[in-house]
Amino acid sequence: MHDKILREDVEKLIEKLEPQIEEIEPQTAEAEEYYSNMKAYIEDSKHFMEKGDLVRAFEAIIWAWAFFEICHDLKMF
């Protein structure tokens, strides 16, 4: 039961973040680095989901969201 809920939560977070990430156009090398990290964490999250490691999948998507929020707040994108 908990696995199903966690999987659904991770899937929702990925579905919400991916379209926002695709709209980003990094303007600096620093912004490009954060952008690359966000995309990598999303891919890591998907990889962990496929392997059934839902805790790591959740952790990875949370890191992607954290980078996104920080960059947004600092107006890096």
HELIX and SHEET records of a PDB file:
HELIX    1   1 HIS A    2  GLU A   22  1                                  21    
HELIX    2   2 ALA A   29  LYS A   51  1                                  23    
HELIX    3   3 LEU A   54  ASP A   73  1                                  20    
END                                                                             
